[in-house]
């Protein structure tokens, strides 16, 4: 098992480097992508400790230190897991969190006429929480290449056309801060000529200015 895990860690790391270099410039090296390596490293460490533990029959002090260290890490993970479980139970996580489920802006979107097209920086949240489809705002930057989106101006014109002809709305959530590749709220207001239809603490609903 140890050689297999070691090979997996090396190949997975090489895959990450290759993907970022040649396929996806935006791919972040964060917990989400490092979890497989983390789990494999933990299993590898346990295997190595188990292998050498039997060789330490004549070194009781070292064996005792290994036992204490194992108990320490087990207790640490137990405390962290219990803390996360309690927080998730009381507040939820992601789009199921209380702040999203009790969002006044989401409630406003839910009450909109289902025939009205919705453009937003959070179509996934709107669909999960209201069941209605929504369109993602155009990207200023192509996240796969890191280059500017050459079709961005034309896509903005198309959105403005939809907002005007079909009385569509643009819903902007201020809590969506990780989508750096999207235009800001102020940019959209200036470029699309928007006026505020609804304003809540967590965001606003806009429509194209009439006349």
Backbone as ProteinMPNN parsed JSONL, in Angstrom:
{"seq_chain_A": "XXXXXXXXXXXXXXXXXXXXXXXXXXXXXXXXXXXXXXXXXXXXXXXXXXXXXXXXXXXXXXXXXXXXXXXXXXXXXXXXXXXXXXXXXXXXXXXXXXXXXXXXXXXXXXXXXXXXXXXXXXXXXXXXXXXXXXXXXXXXXXXXXXXXXXXXXXXXXXXXXXXXXXXXXXXXXXXXXXXXXXXXXXXXXXXXXXXXXXXXXXXXXXXXXXX", "coords_chain_A": {"N_chain_A": [[0.821, -1.215, 0.0], [1.962, 1.239, 0.717], [3.863, 2.002, -1.386], [1.99, 2.37, -3.466], [0.365, 4.474, -2.521], [2.296, 6.485, -2.313], [3.018, 6.764, -5.013], [0.557, 7.639, -6.01], [0.304, 10.167, -4.735], [2.464, 11.587, -5.856], [1.811, 11.498, -8.64], [-0.689, 12.754, -8.616], [-0.041, 15.333, -7.725], [1.546, 16.087, -9.893], [-0.419, 16.085, -11.869], [-2.028, 18.242, -11.024], [-0.243, 20.396, -11.384], [0.176, 20.209, -14.159], [-2.461, 20.64, -15.113], [-3.017, 23.268, -14.269], [-1.038, 24.598, -15.666], [-1.497, 24.065, -18.413], [-4.273, 23.775, -18.972], [-6.249, 25.016, -17.241], [-6.187, 28.082, -16.072], [-7.278, 29.304, -13.89], [-7.687, 27.5, -11.853], [-7.58, 26.937, -8.47], [-5.124, 26.262, -5.908], [-6.332, 24.935, -3.418], [-8.089, 23.838, -0.399], [-10.068, 22.142, -1.432], [-8.978, 20.872, -3.709], [-6.717, 19.758, -2.653], [-7.439, 17.874, -0.808], [-7.517, 15.048, -1.604], [-4.741, 14.41, -1.656], [-4.134, 14.992, 0.972], [-5.658, 13.101, 2.45], [-4.552, 10.719, 1.431], [-1.927, 11.045, 2.344], [-2.313, 10.937, 5.118], [-3.192, 8.265, 5.447], [-0.936, 6.975, 4.484], [0.917, 7.785, 6.42], [-0.123, 6.507, 8.702], [0.179, 3.834, 7.93], [2.973, 3.666, 7.8], [3.664, 4.191, 10.462], [2.418, 2.009, 11.698], [3.928, -0.024, 10.558], [6.526, 0.407, 11.557], [6.07, 0.317, 14.226], [5.995, -2.258, 15.3], [8.673, -2.835, 15.217], [9.763, -1.587, 17.295], [9.906, -2.832, 19.719], [11.854, -3.009, 21.635], [12.206, -0.463, 22.387], [10.633, 1.148, 24.388], [10.104, 3.782, 25.176], [10.007, 5.273, 22.821], [7.825, 4.006, 21.594], [5.82, 4.686, 23.41], [5.767, 7.43, 23.023], [4.807, 7.525, 20.398], [2.249, 6.509, 20.778], [1.113, 8.475, 22.454], [1.268, 10.653, 20.717], [-0.457, 9.791, 18.668], [-2.881, 9.659, 20.084], [-3.149, 12.36, 20.672], [-3.503, 13.574, 18.123], [-5.839, 12.248, 17.341], [-7.664, 13.183, 19.267], [-7.585, 15.905, 18.639], [-8.691, 15.977, 16.013], [-11.196, 14.985, 16.604], [-12.303, 17.008, 18.202], [-12.27, 19.16, 16.381], [-13.986, 18.104, 14.414], [-16.385, 17.825, 15.873], [-16.882, 20.501, 16.482], [-17.29, 21.61, 13.912], [-19.56, 20.137, 13.191], [-21.497, 21.0, 15.054], [-21.628, 23.726, 14.398], [-22.555, 23.564, 11.74], [-25.001, 22.366, 12.191], [-26.451, 24.346, 13.565], [-26.23, 26.653, 11.952], [-26.023, 25.889, 9.304], [-24.54, 25.195, 6.031], [-22.827, 26.546, 3.209], [-25.04, 27.117, 0.47], [-27.174, 26.198, 1.874], [-27.124, 27.407, 4.248], [-28.26, 29.437, 7.046], [-28.243, 32.184, 6.488], [-28.566, 32.292, 3.718], [-30.942, 30.836, 3.333], [-32.746, 32.435, 4.669], [-32.629, 34.733, 3.267], [-33.666, 37.898, 2.231], [-33.538, 38.9, -0.305], [-33.54, 36.616, -1.903], [-36.126, 35.781, -1.316], [-37.557, 37.817, -2.556], [-36.888, 37.347, -5.232], [-38.096, 34.894, -5.549], [-40.769, 35.636, -5.572], [-41.086, 36.86, -7.99], [-42.513, 37.217, -11.283], [-42.721, 34.18, -13.008], [-42.203, 34.221, -15.728], [-40.434, 36.196, -16.205], [-37.187, 36.886, -17.264], [-34.154, 36.216, -15.527], [-31.091, 37.576, -14.732], [-27.983, 37.081, -13.189], [-25.38, 37.066, -10.627], [-25.374, 34.791, -9.197], [-26.663, 32.268, -10.177], [-26.814, 29.581, -9.461], [-27.436, 29.591, -6.706], [-29.968, 30.809, -6.754], [-31.444, 28.928, -8.238], [-31.291, 26.631, -6.603], [-32.56, 27.496, -4.263], [-34.995, 28.64, -4.966], [-35.991, 27.27, -7.132], [-36.282, 28.239, -9.672], [-34.973, 28.845, -12.941], [-31.996, 30.724, -13.8], [-29.865, 33.131, -15.406], [-26.358, 33.231, -15.847], [-24.199, 36.018, -15.359], [-22.193, 37.599, -17.912], [-18.729, 36.7, -18.334], [-15.896, 38.646, -17.636], [-13.348, 37.8, -17.834], [-11.793, 34.982, -19.242], [-11.765, 32.129, -17.489], [-10.402, 29.776, -17.94], [-8.231, 30.335, -19.558], [-7.227, 32.702, -18.587], [-7.293, 35.029, -19.985], [-8.728, 38.062, -21.374], [-12.224, 38.136, -22.008], [-13.244, 38.186, -25.192], [-15.777, 38.344, -26.24], [-17.265, 39.664, -24.418], [-18.313, 42.447, -24.537], [-20.325, 42.172, -26.562], [-21.951, 40.255, -25.358], [-22.903, 41.674, -23.186], [-24.495, 43.577, -24.496], [-26.452, 41.868, -25.523], [-27.658, 40.996, -23.166], [-28.709, 43.407, -22.189], [-30.583, 43.865, -24.14], [-32.355, 41.766, -23.696], [-33.208, 42.427, -21.12], [-34.579, 44.774, -21.649], [-36.538, 44.211, -23.724], [-37.959, 41.998, -22.734], [-38.658, 42.701, -20.228], [-36.866, 41.928, -18.252], [-34.857, 41.185, -15.277], [-32.012, 42.073, -13.294], [-30.237, 40.484, -10.867], [-28.249, 41.058, -8.165], [-26.031, 39.719, -5.912], [-24.408, 40.654, -3.022], [-22.892, 39.064, -1.402], [-21.597, 37.224, -2.942], [-18.502, 36.939, -3.505], [-16.366, 35.577, -4.517], [-16.339, 35.208, -7.222], [-14.488, 36.568, -9.085], [-14.131, 37.056, -11.745], [-16.37, 38.134, -12.854], [-18.288, 41.071, -13.84], [-18.38, 44.045, -11.775], [-20.885, 45.347, -9.507], [-21.236, 48.115, -9.795], [-20.102, 48.516, -12.318], [-21.909, 47.135, -13.952], [-24.241, 48.628, -13.545], [-23.523, 51.044, -14.734], [-22.82, 50.321, -17.394], [-25.045, 49.002, -18.405], [-27.117, 50.695, -17.926], [-28.868, 50.703, -15.583], [-31.554, 50.773, -13.186], [-32.562, 50.85, -9.758], [-34.721, 48.396, -8.641], [-35.457, 46.83, -6.458], [-34.057, 46.915, -3.235], [-32.133, 45.239, -0.918], [-30.589, 44.086, 2.178], [-28.695, 42.169, 1.472], [-28.267, 42.471, -1.219], [-29.36, 43.583, -4.527], [-32.087, 44.18, -6.844], [-32.299, 44.913, -10.225], [-33.511, 46.857, -13.011], [-33.746, 47.787, -16.476], [-33.37, 51.213, -17.172], [-36.187, 53.11, -17.966], [-37.234, 54.848, -20.923]], "CA_chain_A": [[0.0, 0.0, 0.0], [2.804, 2.443, 0.809], [4.321, 2.45, -2.717], [0.841, 2.827, -4.256], [-0.005, 5.8, -2.024], [3.36, 7.42, -2.694], [2.873, 7.001, -6.45], [-0.651, 8.456, -6.2], [0.587, 11.544, -4.314], [3.345, 12.196, -6.858], [1.077, 11.68, -9.893], [-1.753, 13.741, -8.406], [0.619, 16.641, -7.713], [1.929, 16.382, -11.278], [-1.656, 16.395, -12.583], [-2.408, 19.604, -10.66], [0.672, 21.322, -12.055], [-0.107, 20.16, -15.587], [-3.766, 21.243, -15.37], [-2.894, 24.718, -14.12], [-0.132, 25.116, -16.696], [-1.949, 23.907, -19.797], [-5.716, 23.648, -19.183], [-7.128, 25.893, -16.455], [-5.36, 29.061, -15.371], [-7.967, 29.781, -12.68], [-7.782, 26.421, -10.868], [-6.823, 27.317, -7.274], [-4.573, 25.211, -5.054], [-6.978, 25.139, -2.123], [-8.444, 22.608, 0.312], [-10.886, 21.264, -2.264], [-8.138, 20.073, -4.605], [-5.64, 19.11, -1.912], [-7.966, 16.833, 0.076], [-7.049, 13.696, -1.94], [-3.359, 14.257, -1.203], [-4.165, 15.021, 2.436], [-6.135, 11.8, 2.929], [-3.539, 9.715, 1.083], [-0.779, 11.238, 3.233], [-2.69, 10.417, 6.435], [-3.178, 6.798, 5.393], [0.467, 6.583, 4.35], [1.561, 7.971, 7.726], [-0.596, 5.433, 9.59], [0.831, 2.594, 7.489], [4.382, 3.704, 8.195], [3.727, 4.06, 11.923], [2.091, 0.618, 12.024], [5.042, -0.881, 10.127], [7.684, 0.571, 12.435], [5.682, 0.141, 15.626], [6.415, -3.586, 15.729], [10.131, -2.893, 15.296], [10.207, -0.798, 18.446], [9.616, -3.574, 20.948], [12.92, -2.755, 22.608], [12.286, 0.993, 22.617], [9.324, 1.492, 24.969], [9.906, 5.233, 25.25], [9.57, 5.71, 21.488], [6.471, 3.496, 21.402], [4.92, 5.499, 24.233], [5.632, 8.736, 22.352], [3.928, 7.326, 19.245], [0.877, 6.353, 21.285], [0.662, 9.794, 22.906], [1.073, 11.477, 19.519], [-1.674, 9.314, 18.005], [-4.022, 10.101, 20.89], [-3.261, 13.813, 20.534], [-4.111, 13.889, 16.832], [-7.219, 11.749, 17.357], [-8.466, 14.134, 20.038], [-7.657, 17.157, 17.89], [-9.662, 15.825, 14.932], [-12.516, 14.807, 17.212], [-12.77, 18.33, 18.617], [-12.55, 19.919, 15.166], [-15.179, 17.538, 13.782], [-17.559, 18.169, 16.677], [-17.114, 21.939, 16.319], [-17.884, 21.812, 12.588], [-20.899, 19.542, 13.191], [-22.391, 21.894, 15.804], [-21.825, 24.949, 13.613], [-23.396, 23.241, 10.59], [-26.352, 22.07, 12.677], [-27.13, 25.588, 13.951], [-26.196, 27.707, 10.936], [-25.991, 25.357, 7.957], [-23.296, 25.411, 5.287], [-23.031, 26.865, 1.801], [-26.338, 27.694, 0.133], [-28.174, 25.74, 2.829], [-26.932, 28.143, 5.506], [-29.394, 30.259, 7.456], [-28.202, 33.49, 5.826], [-29.123, 32.134, 2.381], [-32.329, 30.384, 3.409], [-33.562, 33.54, 5.155], [-32.301, 35.916, 2.468], [-34.811, 38.673, 1.749], [-33.404, 39.038, -1.753], [-34.023, 35.348, -2.457], [-37.586, 35.806, -1.211], [-38.04, 38.727, -3.6], [-36.751, 36.652, -6.505], [-39.112, 33.837, -5.552], [-42.073, 36.241, -5.842], [-41.126, 37.429, -9.332], [-43.251, 36.498, -12.324], [-41.834, 33.138, -13.565], [-41.895, 34.491, -17.135], [-39.404, 37.237, -16.258], [-35.822, 36.346, -17.266], [-33.319, 36.703, -14.421], [-29.638, 37.516, -14.914], [-27.458, 37.222, -11.836], [-24.047, 36.532, -10.325], [-25.56, 33.582, -8.392], [-27.767, 31.454, -10.701], [-26.887, 28.328, -8.724], [-28.161, 29.836, -5.462], [-31.376, 31.073, -7.075], [-32.096, 27.68, -8.642], [-31.396, 25.726, -5.457], [-33.413, 28.032, -3.204], [-36.316, 29.03, -5.463], [-36.432, 26.335, -8.149], [-36.424, 28.867, -10.981], [-33.688, 29.011, -13.629], [-31.476, 32.084, -13.951], [-28.724, 33.186, -16.324], [-25.129, 33.795, -15.298], [-23.675, 37.219, -16.007], [-21.03, 37.277, -18.759], [-17.427, 36.789, -17.678], [-14.942, 39.582, -18.22], [-12.106, 37.05, -18.045], [-11.925, 33.549, -19.463], [-11.048, 31.526, -16.364], [-9.564, 28.667, -18.403], [-6.997, 30.849, -20.165], [-6.76, 33.895, -17.892], [-7.322, 36.158, -20.911], [-9.982, 38.798, -21.432], [-13.274, 37.57, -22.841], [-13.452, 39.081, -26.331], [-17.204, 38.436, -26.522], [-17.93, 40.317, -23.292], [-19.162, 43.582, -24.932], [-21.506, 41.692, -27.276], [-22.811, 39.57, -24.402], [-23.587, 42.715, -22.415], [-25.544, 44.13, -25.357], [-27.515, 40.877, -25.592], [-28.37, 41.025, -21.89], [-29.49, 44.64, -22.13], [-31.706, 43.663, -25.054], [-33.307, 40.904, -22.999], [-33.776, 43.185, -20.001], [-35.516, 45.765, -22.159], [-37.646, 43.653, -24.488], [-38.749, 41.012, -21.975], [-38.812, 43.214, -18.859], [-36.063, 41.11, -17.365], [-34.235, 41.823, -14.117], [-30.661, 41.664, -12.929], [-30.157, 40.291, -9.413], [-26.83, 41.063, -7.778], [-25.811, 39.358, -4.513], [-23.136, 41.202, -2.537], [-22.129, 38.031, -0.694], [-20.821, 36.451, -3.921], [-17.254, 37.689, -3.659], [-15.299, 34.735, -5.057], [-16.386, 35.191, -8.685], [-13.744, 37.771, -9.446], [-14.125, 37.198, -13.2], [-17.611, 38.79, -13.267], [-18.268, 42.535, -13.667], [-18.87, 44.511, -10.486], [-22.232, 45.926, -9.504], [-21.162, 49.476, -10.347], [-19.856, 48.396, -13.76], [-23.156, 46.725, -14.594], [-25.18, 49.754, -13.515], [-23.086, 52.057, -15.699], [-22.772, 49.812, -18.758], [-26.363, 48.555, -18.841], [-28.116, 51.716, -17.658], [-29.827, 50.066, -14.685], [-32.131, 51.491, -12.061], [-32.874, 49.925, -8.664], [-36.112, 47.986, -8.476], [-35.554, 46.381, -5.059], [-32.77, 46.898, -2.543], [-32.135, 44.553, 0.374], [-29.289, 44.107, 2.843], [-27.743, 41.258, 0.838], [-28.131, 42.724, -2.639], [-30.371, 44.417, -5.177], [-32.685, 43.773, -8.113], [-32.265, 46.052, -11.135], [-34.141, 46.795, -14.314], [-33.244, 48.816, -17.383], [-34.067, 52.486, -17.037], [-37.151, 53.369, -19.027], [-37.138, 56.153, -21.592]], "C_chain_A": [[0.855, 1.264, 0.0], [3.324, 2.893, -0.552], [3.174, 2.986, -3.574], [0.431, 4.233, -3.836], [1.041, 6.848, -2.413], [3.264, 7.771, -4.171], [1.66, 7.896, -6.727], [-0.382, 9.918, -5.864], [1.431, 12.263, -5.36], [2.583, 12.481, -8.155], [-0.025, 12.721, -9.755], [-1.171, 15.152, -8.394], [1.035, 17.051, -9.12], [0.714, 16.749, -12.116], [-2.12, 17.815, -12.285], [-1.543, 20.625, -11.393], [0.382, 21.369, -13.55], [-1.428, 20.832, -15.937], [-3.694, 22.758, -15.304], [-2.057, 25.32, -15.245], [-0.752, 25.123, -18.086], [-3.461, 23.985, -20.006], [-6.559, 24.703, -18.477], [-6.298, 26.84, -15.608], [-5.966, 29.482, -14.038], [-7.943, 28.754, -11.556], [-6.945, 26.734, -9.627], [-6.272, 26.098, -6.538], [-5.125, 25.444, -3.656], [-7.353, 23.789, -1.513], [-9.195, 21.617, -0.571], [-10.023, 20.339, -3.122], [-7.02, 19.338, -3.87], [-6.127, 18.009, -0.977], [-7.512, 15.423, -0.308], [-5.609, 13.424, -1.478], [-3.302, 14.184, 0.32], [-4.575, 13.659, 2.995], [-5.113, 10.71, 2.636], [-2.323, 9.814, 1.998], [-1.081, 10.716, 4.635], [-2.634, 8.898, 6.467], [-1.74, 6.297, 5.295], [1.193, 6.71, 5.685], [1.153, 6.872, 8.702], [0.063, 4.113, 9.226], [2.296, 2.541, 7.942], [4.539, 3.539, 9.706], [3.452, 2.617, 12.332], [3.243, -0.321, 11.673], [6.207, -0.811, 11.101], [7.352, 0.346, 13.901], [6.157, -1.214, 16.153], [7.919, -3.72, 15.874], [10.677, -2.199, 16.531], [9.925, -1.49, 19.768], [10.646, -3.288, 22.033], [13.11, -1.262, 22.865], [10.945, 1.488, 23.154], [9.06, 2.999, 25.028], [9.395, 5.765, 23.917], [8.151, 5.246, 21.218], [5.472, 4.331, 22.198], [4.699, 6.866, 23.597], [4.702, 8.637, 21.149], [2.47, 7.206, 19.683], [0.314, 7.7, 21.72], [0.374, 10.699, 21.714], [-0.198, 11.079, 18.778], [-2.92, 9.758, 18.756], [-4.243, 11.606, 20.756], [-3.967, 14.18, 19.23], [-5.558, 13.405, 16.757], [-8.135, 12.705, 18.116], [-8.646, 15.455, 19.315], [-8.709, 17.077, 16.791], [-11.073, 15.638, 15.466], [-13.109, 16.152, 17.621], [-13.139, 19.177, 17.401], [-13.821, 19.422, 14.481], [-16.449, 17.892, 14.541], [-17.904, 19.647, 16.536], [-17.786, 22.234, 14.98], [-19.313, 21.285, 12.551], [-21.887, 20.447, 13.912], [-22.675, 23.173, 15.022], [-22.76, 24.684, 12.437], [-24.835, 22.982, 11.022], [-27.124, 23.357, 12.967], [-27.242, 26.585, 12.812], [-26.24, 27.192, 9.496], [-24.663, 25.658, 7.283], [-23.627, 25.686, 3.834], [-24.386, 27.517, 1.564], [-27.461, 27.185, 1.031], [-28.048, 26.453, 4.173], [-28.131, 29.038, 5.796], [-29.418, 31.591, 6.727], [-28.776, 33.417, 4.415], [-30.595, 31.741, 2.434], [-33.269, 31.503, 3.866], [-33.296, 34.837, 4.398], [-33.565, 36.613, 1.969], [-34.758, 38.84, 0.23], [-33.869, 37.769, -2.46], [-35.55, 35.312, -2.413], [-38.198, 36.707, -2.274], [-37.973, 38.059, -4.971], [-37.819, 35.568, -6.641], [-40.49, 34.391, -5.935], [-42.179, 36.842, -7.239], [-41.979, 36.576, -10.262], [-42.321, 35.456, -12.956], [-41.469, 33.357, -15.026], [-40.791, 35.528, -17.295], [-38.014, 36.601, -16.271], [-34.975, 37.018, -16.189], [-31.856, 36.494, -14.772], [-29.002, 37.832, -13.556], [-26.023, 36.711, -11.73], [-24.136, 35.274, -9.463], [-26.722, 32.744, -8.914], [-27.922, 30.131, -9.974], [-27.679, 28.494, -7.433], [-29.646, 30.044, -5.726], [-32.093, 29.78, -7.438], [-32.306, 26.751, -7.449], [-32.428, 26.189, -4.436], [-34.807, 28.428, -3.674], [-36.865, 28.065, -6.505], [-36.596, 26.945, -9.532], [-35.053, 29.029, -11.635], [-33.289, 30.479, -13.727], [-30.218, 32.013, -14.809], [-27.529, 33.843, -15.641], [-24.713, 35.042, -16.074], [-22.454, 36.853, -16.857], [-19.719, 37.495, -18.005], [-16.545, 37.798, -18.397], [-13.65, 38.868, -18.586], [-12.439, 35.588, -18.258], [-11.096, 32.834, -18.402], [-10.139, 30.375, -16.789], [-8.221, 29.15, -18.935], [-6.404, 32.036, -19.416], [-6.765, 35.133, -18.763], [-8.685, 36.833, -20.896], [-10.957, 38.115, -22.385], [-13.602, 38.546, -23.966], [-14.929, 39.276, -26.656], [-17.966, 39.197, -25.439], [-18.796, 41.508, -23.713], [-20.438, 43.142, -25.644], [-22.475, 40.985, -26.337], [-23.559, 40.564, -23.52], [-24.739, 43.323, -23.216], [-26.729, 43.169, -25.426], [-28.338, 40.857, -24.301], [-29.247, 42.263, -21.792], [-30.725, 44.539, -23.029], [-32.788, 42.819, -24.387], [-33.986, 41.629, -21.835], [-34.824, 44.172, -20.484], [-36.733, 45.164, -22.823], [-38.54, 42.728, -23.68], [-38.952, 41.429, -20.528], [-38.059, 42.351, -17.843], [-35.462, 41.902, -16.218], [-32.825, 41.28, -13.935], [-30.577, 41.631, -11.412], [-28.688, 40.162, -9.028], [-26.721, 40.808, -6.275], [-24.437, 39.861, -4.073], [-22.281, 40.158, -1.833], [-21.327, 37.141, -1.642], [-19.557, 37.236, -4.246], [-16.15, 36.883, -4.338], [-15.304, 34.669, -6.585], [-15.79, 36.483, -9.232], [-13.81, 38.066, -10.935], [-15.403, 37.86, -13.726], [-17.498, 40.304, -13.099], [-18.836, 42.913, -12.307], [-20.265, 45.109, -10.629], [-22.232, 47.316, -10.133], [-20.925, 49.456, -11.853], [-21.141, 48.047, -14.498], [-24.165, 47.878, -14.634], [-24.819, 50.785, -14.578], [-23.212, 51.564, -17.142], [-24.143, 49.402, -19.288], [-27.448, 49.602, -18.621], [-29.231, 51.197, -16.758], [-30.344, 51.025, -13.622], [-32.572, 50.468, -11.025], [-34.373, 49.664, -8.612], [-36.383, 47.581, -7.038], [-34.161, 46.417, -4.465], [-32.944, 46.255, -1.181], [-30.729, 44.583, 0.955], [-28.254, 43.256, 2.105], [-27.617, 41.453, -0.664], [-29.292, 43.519, -3.198], [-30.892, 43.749, -6.441], [-32.785, 45.02, -8.98], [-33.103, 45.776, -12.382], [-33.557, 47.906, -15.177], [-34.067, 50.091, -17.212], [-34.968, 52.726, -18.241], [-36.95, 54.754, -19.617], [-35.723, 56.532, -21.924]], "O_chain_A": [[0.505, 2.25, -0.648], [3.235, 4.082, -0.858], [3.356, 3.945, -4.324], [0.177, 5.088, -4.685], [0.696, 7.965, -2.798], [3.408, 8.935, -4.547], [1.72, 8.794, -7.567], [-0.786, 10.812, -6.609], [1.151, 13.409, -5.71], [2.691, 13.575, -8.71], [-0.268, 13.491, -10.685], [-1.746, 16.065, -8.986], [0.899, 18.213, -9.5], [0.797, 17.623, -12.979], [-2.559, 18.522, -13.192], [-2.052, 21.596, -11.953], [0.346, 22.447, -14.143], [-1.515, 21.524, -16.952], [-4.235, 23.453, -16.164], [-2.338, 26.422, -15.716], [-0.56, 26.068, -18.851], [-3.898, 24.242, -21.128], [-7.499, 25.232, -19.071], [-5.771, 26.46, -14.563], [-5.255, 29.961, -13.155], [-8.163, 29.117, -10.4], [-5.719, 26.791, -9.718], [-6.885, 25.03, -6.546], [-4.477, 26.067, -2.815], [-6.989, 22.736, -2.036], [-8.99, 20.407, -0.476], [-10.318, 19.149, -3.241], [-6.438, 18.397, -4.41], [-5.312, 17.283, -0.408], [-7.149, 14.653, 0.58], [-5.304, 12.344, -0.974], [-2.524, 13.417, 0.888], [-3.926, 13.127, 3.895], [-4.836, 9.87, 3.492], [-1.75, 8.795, 2.386], [-0.215, 10.121, 5.276], [-2.092, 8.31, 7.403], [-1.371, 5.317, 5.941], [1.992, 5.845, 6.045], [1.99, 6.362, 9.447], [0.464, 3.354, 10.108], [2.783, 1.509, 8.402], [5.435, 2.835, 10.172], [4.14, 2.06, 13.188], [3.508, -1.288, 12.387], [6.808, -1.831, 11.437], [8.252, 0.2, 14.729], [6.648, -1.325, 17.276], [8.399, -4.613, 16.572], [11.881, -2.212, 16.791], [9.731, -0.845, 20.798], [10.326, -3.324, 23.221], [14.085, -0.859, 23.5], [10.206, 2.172, 22.446], [7.911, 3.433, 24.937], [8.483, 6.589, 23.871], [7.349, 6.003, 20.671], [4.391, 4.646, 21.699], [3.59, 7.4, 23.622], [3.904, 9.54, 20.898], [1.571, 7.739, 19.033], [-0.826, 8.034, 21.398], [-0.624, 11.419, 21.692], [-0.938, 11.944, 18.31], [-3.901, 10.183, 18.145], [-5.382, 12.072, 20.73], [-4.899, 14.983, 19.219], [-6.408, 14.079, 16.174], [-9.243, 13.003, 17.668], [-9.718, 16.058, 19.362], [-9.526, 17.986, 16.642], [-12.039, 16.085, 14.846], [-14.295, 16.4, 17.403], [-14.181, 19.831, 17.383], [-14.637, 20.222, 14.021], [-17.47, 18.22, 13.936], [-19.079, 20.009, 16.476], [-18.738, 23.013, 14.917], [-20.187, 21.909, 11.949], [-23.003, 20.643, 13.433], [-23.81, 23.648, 14.983], [-23.656, 25.482, 12.163], [-25.776, 23.333, 10.31], [-28.311, 23.453, 12.656], [-28.244, 27.294, 12.71], [-26.469, 27.969, 8.569], [-23.779, 26.285, 7.867], [-24.582, 25.135, 3.288], [-24.829, 28.359, 2.346], [-28.583, 27.685, 0.958], [-28.772, 26.144, 5.12], [-28.917, 29.353, 4.902], [-30.491, 32.085, 6.38], [-29.406, 34.369, 3.956], [-31.404, 32.258, 1.663], [-34.443, 31.522, 3.498], [-33.695, 35.914, 4.842], [-34.429, 35.984, 1.357], [-35.791, 38.913, -0.436], [-34.522, 37.841, -3.501], [-36.191, 34.864, -3.363], [-39.249, 36.386, -2.83], [-38.895, 38.19, -5.776], [-38.372, 35.358, -7.72], [-41.288, 33.687, -6.553], [-43.256, 37.29, -7.635], [-42.143, 35.374, -10.053], [-41.229, 35.813, -13.4], [-40.522, 32.744, -15.52], [-40.27, 35.719, -18.394], [-37.693, 35.839, -15.36], [-35.068, 38.225, -15.969], [-31.431, 35.379, -15.073], [-29.44, 38.748, -12.86], [-25.523, 36.021, -12.618], [-23.111, 34.74, -9.039], [-27.684, 32.519, -8.179], [-29.031, 29.605, -9.874], [-28.502, 27.643, -7.095], [-30.487, 29.513, -5.001], [-33.221, 29.552, -7.001], [-33.373, 26.154, -7.302], [-33.097, 25.365, -3.812], [-35.718, 28.542, -2.853], [-38.073, 28.037, -6.743], [-37.001, 26.256, -10.468], [-34.074, 29.321, -10.949], [-34.144, 31.364, -13.736], [-29.588, 30.961, -14.921], [-27.658, 34.859, -14.958], [-24.861, 35.106, -17.294], [-21.756, 35.888, -16.544], [-19.624, 38.371, -17.145], [-16.461, 37.799, -19.625], [-12.945, 39.265, -19.514], [-13.266, 35.019, -17.545], [-9.868, 32.918, -18.409], [-9.201, 30.034, -16.069], [-7.203, 28.473, -18.789], [-5.225, 32.35, -19.58], [-6.292, 36.187, -18.336], [-9.675, 36.246, -20.459], [-10.567, 37.588, -23.428], [-14.173, 39.61, -23.723], [-15.296, 40.269, -27.284], [-19.183, 39.356, -25.535], [-19.944, 41.581, -23.276], [-21.515, 43.673, -25.37], [-23.69, 41.101, -26.499], [-24.709, 40.329, -23.148], [-25.823, 43.555, -22.68], [-27.881, 43.602, -25.391], [-29.561, 40.72, -24.338], [-30.397, 42.181, -21.361], [-31.785, 45.072, -22.701], [-33.979, 43.113, -24.495], [-35.183, 41.462, -21.598], [-35.836, 44.388, -19.818], [-37.858, 45.563, -22.521], [-39.748, 42.674, -23.911], [-39.365, 40.622, -19.694], [-38.54, 42.084, -16.742], [-35.542, 43.13, -16.186], [-32.501, 40.174, -14.369], [-30.82, 42.64, -10.75], [-27.98, 39.275, -9.504], [-27.245, 41.573, -5.466], [-23.423, 39.527, -4.686], [-21.074, 40.346, -1.682], [-20.466, 36.384, -1.194], [-19.543, 38.081, -5.14], [-15.111, 37.437, -4.697], [-14.372, 34.13, -7.181], [-16.486, 37.351, -9.758], [-13.573, 39.2, -11.352], [-15.508, 38.121, -14.924], [-16.692, 40.772, -12.296], [-19.668, 42.196, -11.751], [-20.75, 45.34, -11.736], [-23.125, 47.651, -10.912], [-21.478, 50.279, -12.583], [-21.423, 48.609, -15.556], [-24.853, 48.076, -15.635], [-25.697, 51.333, -15.244], [-23.661, 52.307, -18.014], [-24.378, 49.451, -20.495], [-28.578, 49.424, -19.076], [-30.404, 51.245, -17.128], [-29.656, 51.963, -13.219], [-32.918, 49.34, -11.375], [-35.181, 50.59, -8.549], [-37.411, 47.942, -6.466], [-33.195, 46.002, -5.104], [-33.79, 46.667, -0.388], [-29.791, 45.046, 0.307], [-27.068, 43.583, 2.109], [-26.926, 40.678, -1.325], [-30.108, 44.061, -2.452], [-30.243, 42.882, -7.027], [-33.287, 46.054, -8.541], [-33.361, 44.629, -12.747], [-32.949, 48.847, -14.668], [-35.293, 50.05, -17.12], [-34.552, 52.562, -19.388], [-36.558, 55.698, -18.931], [-35.487, 57.601, -22.488]]}, "name": "protein", "num_of_chains": 1, "seq": "XXXXXXXXXXXXXXXXXXXXXXXXXXXXXXXXXXXXXXXXXXXXXXXXXXXXXXXXXXXXXXXXXXXXXXXXXXXXXXXXXXXXXXXXXXXXXXXXXXXXXXXXXXXXXXXXXXXXXXXXXXXXXXXXXXXXXXXXXXXXXXXXXXXXXXXXXXXXXXXXXXXXXXXXXXXXXXXXXXXXXXXXXXXXXXXXXXXXXXXXXXXXXXXXXXX"}
